[in-house]
Structures are given as C-alpha cells and as structure tokens.
Amino acid sequence: MLFIAAAVMMVLRPATFPREQRLLALLAAGFLAVHAVIPSQNLRYIVSADPFVRLVVATFLVNELRDRPRILLAALLVNTFVELKLFHEIFIAGGVYDPVSQNLLRALRMVP
C-alpha cells in the first residue's frame, strides 16, 4: 500500500522527488505490470519486483519524513517487526527451507 501511495505522490508532486527516485518507481511499476499479465501467477517470478518496491517505499519514507525523525524511526521499527515476524512465521515456525510458492503459502496458512 505504501508503494501505491508513493507512486501517487510522485505523479501528483513530481518536482519534490529526485529523477532517480521517480525512475526507480517506474521500473518497479513496470515489473508489477508485466507480472500482472503473465498467465503463470507464481511467487517465484514476482519476487524480482520485491527489491525495487522496497527501495521505492524506503526512499519515499525518507523523502517525506526527513523533517520528522521520530516518525521515520517508528516506521522503520514497525517494518523491522513485520519482517522479523514474517521470517519467523515462514522459516522457523513453518520449517520452510526451499522458498517455492507452495511452501511459502503453506507456512503463511494461505493454502490448505
């Protein structure tokens, strides 16, 4: 959701974001658009977009919250907690050693 917010803000206020950041968002959106139309909806393929989406969100947060370091720190801590929870849920509790789609979805209880 933050990626969508970042993309919308970059479209509405392009002058407040560096060119490189806007191009990175365009690249991430391109990855997502291409994978949205691929007939095989496999998590293994969409994972290539993940680092670009994360970079867009991180640079967006830093750009928007530069003058509010406490809020930025809180956002980083929340993200850290979520990532650690997901890691624990998938790899520790779920026992996933091979992160293919079925194993990831099973560990997150998204498939029977």
C-alpha positions as CSV (number, residue, x, y, z in Angstrom):
1,M,0.0,0.0,0.0
2,L,2.9,2.3,0.7
3,F,4.2,1.7,-2.8
4,I,0.9,2.8,-4.2
5,A,0.9,5.9,-2.0
6,A,4.5,6.7,-3.1
7,A,3.6,6.3,-6.8
8,V,0.6,8.5,-6.5
9,M,2.6,11.2,-4.7
10,M,5.3,11.0,-7.3
11,V,2.7,11.6,-10.0
12,L,1.0,14.4,-8.1
13,R,4.2,16.1,-7.0
14,P,7.0,15.1,-9.3
15,A,9.1,18.1,-8.6
16,T,9.5,17.1,-4.9
17,F,11.1,13.8,-5.8
18,P,14.5,13.3,-7.4
19,R,14.5,12.0,-11.0
20,E,16.3,8.8,-9.9
21,Q,13.6,8.0,-7.4
22,R,10.8,8.5,-10.0
23,L,12.6,6.3,-12.5
24,L,13.0,3.6,-9.8
25,A,9.3,3.8,-9.1
26,L,8.6,3.5,-12.8
27,L,10.9,0.4,-13.0
28,A,9.1,-1.2,-10.1
29,A,5.7,-0.4,-11.6
30,G,6.9,-1.9,-14.8
31,F,7.9,-5.2,-13.1
32,L,4.5,-5.4,-11.4
33,A,2.6,-4.6,-14.6
34,V,4.5,-7.3,-16.6
35,H,4.0,-9.9,-13.9
36,A,0.3,-9.0,-13.6
37,V,-0.4,-10.2,-17.2
38,I,1.8,-13.3,-17.1
39,P,-0.5,-16.3,-17.2
40,S,1.5,-18.2,-14.6
41,Q,0.9,-16.5,-11.3
42,N,3.9,-17.9,-9.5
43,L,5.5,-16.2,-6.5
44,R,8.9,-17.2,-7.8
45,Y,8.5,-14.8,-10.7
46,I,7.1,-11.8,-8.9
47,V,9.9,-11.8,-6.3
48,S,12.1,-10.0,-8.8
49,A,10.0,-6.9,-8.2
50,D,10.3,-7.0,-4.4
51,P,13.6,-5.2,-4.0
52,F,12.6,-2.4,-6.3
53,V,9.3,-1.9,-4.5
54,R,11.1,-1.9,-1.1
55,L,13.6,0.7,-2.4
56,V,10.8,2.9,-3.7
57,V,9.0,2.8,-0.3
58,A,12.2,3.3,1.7
59,T,13.2,6.4,-0.3
60,F,9.7,7.7,-0.3
61,L,9.5,7.5,3.5
62,V,12.9,9.1,3.9
63,N,11.9,11.9,1.5
64,E,8.6,12.5,3.2
65,L,9.6,12.1,6.8
66,R,13.1,13.8,6.6
67,D,12.0,16.5,8.9
68,R,10.2,14.1,11.3
69,P,12.9,11.7,12.5
70,R,10.8,10.2,15.3
71,I,8.0,9.2,12.9
72,L,10.6,7.9,10.4
73,L,12.2,5.8,13.2
74,A,8.8,4.5,14.3
75,A,8.1,3.5,10.6
76,L,11.4,1.7,10.4
77,L,10.8,-0.1,13.7
78,V,7.3,-1.3,12.6
79,N,8.8,-2.5,9.3
80,T,11.5,-4.4,11.1
81,F,9.0,-6.0,13.4
82,V,6.8,-7.1,10.4
83,E,9.8,-8.5,8.5
84,L,11.0,-10.4,11.6
85,K,7.5,-11.8,12.2
86,L,7.3,-13.0,8.6
87,F,10.8,-14.5,8.7
88,H,9.9,-16.4,11.9
89,E,6.5,-17.5,10.6
90,I,7.9,-18.8,7.3
91,F,11.3,-20.1,8.1
92,I,11.3,-21.0,11.8
93,A,7.7,-22.0,12.6
94,G,6.8,-23.0,9.1
95,G,10.0,-25.0,8.6
96,V,10.5,-23.7,5.0
97,Y,13.9,-24.5,3.6
98,D,13.1,-24.1,-0.1
99,P,11.1,-20.9,-0.6
100,V,8.9,-22.0,-3.5
101,S,5.4,-20.7,-3.8
102,Q,3.7,-23.8,-2.2
103,N,6.0,-23.8,0.8
104,L,5.7,-20.0,1.4
105,L,1.9,-20.1,1.1
106,R,1.6,-23.1,3.3
107,A,3.8,-21.6,6.0
108,L,1.6,-18.4,6.0
109,R,-1.6,-20.7,6.1
110,M,-2.8,-19.2,2.8
111,V,-3.5,-22.6,1.2
112,P,-4.9,-25.8,2.8
